[in-house]
Amino acid sequence: MKGALVTNRGRLLPSDALSCFFFFTAAGGYYSLLTSRMPAIKAGAGVGDAEVGLALLCLGAASITGLLFCGRLIRRFTSARLLRVSSLALFLLLPLAGLASGKLALFAVFDVCMNTQAILLEAHSRIRLMGRMQAGYSLGCILGAALGAAFAWAGAGAFANFLFFSLVCLACRAVAGRHLQEDLQRKDSARRSRLPLFVYFCGFMEICAFSSEGVVGDWGSIFLHSVKGAPESTAALSFGAAAAAMALVRLFTDGLRVKLGDAPLLAAGGLLVAAGFVVAIAADSPVVCLAGFFLAGAGVAPAVPIVMSRAGSCPGVDPGAACSAVSTIGYGTLLFLPPLLGSVSDSIGMGKAFLIPIAFALLLTAGSLVFRK
């Protein structure tokens, strides 16, 4: 059949799924570990909220730089090769510094490649798997937050924390790297020169999802520590609480998509995110605030799996190009949201600044109407 997708493998092996699951888990652990130790990094650098926002702005710019070239790199070298190289570089570089622009550019490539691999698995097996793979990312966030909290409680520095994580990931990567999928090839050589408008709208929806997830990740621990008066060991659990809900919900996302559809899941999720941030802002207790982050995580959980799966499965669209475009737009929030929150926080307080992700959550609900078909 003209334009049909063909693969180098005839069936999906458990080792292939576990390999992809590992890379999602490692990515979540990498991100969560950095965010959970943010108070220690902030204290060591001796900076305020606005300066942290400016640093995150630079990291967002580095991520966008990596994403702009990721689609071309995948077409030339394949997502499997890029994932092997970027993961090795990240795990080796992590202990050297808490925050580095070059590592965030590598992480952006890592993110696109692992999502491309998940779409390849769906194409090979004809089974919806993105939700479960994204659950692996959330599981990694939980492990990273728990690891960060444990090292913070023990009074260990960030270097020892990062080194331990890197050694574990390098050992697992040696096995997982052997079972990555080769990119899909089309029988016809013609490819759509321009991505459809729907792919770009998926990028907008990812902005709405990443804004909520990113606020908890980048500012949640600082919010608990500075505003709610929680100790650093408790503050380190902020993103872990959201990630726990995300992992739980994403385990059932694939089945819920079949039964309920994408639009209802996105609409309900946006409302739940807004409710979670309202609880976090209004709560006096750090524990109740963590419960609010848990609700926000549950609400945002289905968004990224749905958006990535729908964008990557568009007819006539290369999965790597679709993932690269959606991720570029989504990670673009890192260029304005962190410094915006830092500036707003210095002016009117971090509690009021958290109204920004509530607005994005309501946009996520409104945008769900496009996913009704």
Secondary structure, DSSP 8 states (H G I E B T S, - for coil): -TT-EE-S-SS--HHHHHHHHHHHHHHHHHHHHHHHTHHHHHHHHT--HHHHHHHHHHHHHHHHHHHHHHHHHHHHH-HHHHHHHHHHHHHHHGGG-S--HHHHHHHHHHHHHHHHHHHHHHHHHTS--HHHHHHHHHHHHHHHHHHHHHHHHTT--HHHHHHHHHHHHHHHHHHHGGG-----EESS----SS--HHHHHHHHHHHHHHHHHHHHHHHHHHIIIIIS---HHHHTTHHHHHHHHHHHHHHHHHHHHHHH-HHHHHHHHHHHHHHHHHHHHH-SSHHHHHHHHHHHHHHHTTHHHHHHHHHHTSTT--HHHHHHHHHHHHHGGGGTHHHHHHHHHHHH-HHHHTHHHHHHHHHHHHHGGGG--
